[in-house]
Amino acid sequence: MEHLEEKIAHLMRSVDDLSDVVARQQSEIDRLTRRTEMLISREAERESAMGGQVTLGNERPPHY
């Protein structure tokens, strides 16, 4: 019986540890999702401000 109680305690600790990992990962996913949405929004605003112009990779930026 004591052996089973030890196994259960070990498994419960493992489940708690994994739960903490999942919670941290979800928090990181939420943060990255917000940042991605912000960047997409910023890019859409930048494109609309440019009036539909296409920026080529070999063009110099305006500050040159």
PyMOL commands that set and color helices and strands:
alter all, ss='L'
color gray80, all
select helices_A, chain A and resi 2-49
alter helices_A, ss='H'
color red, helices_A
deselect
rebuild
show_as cartoon
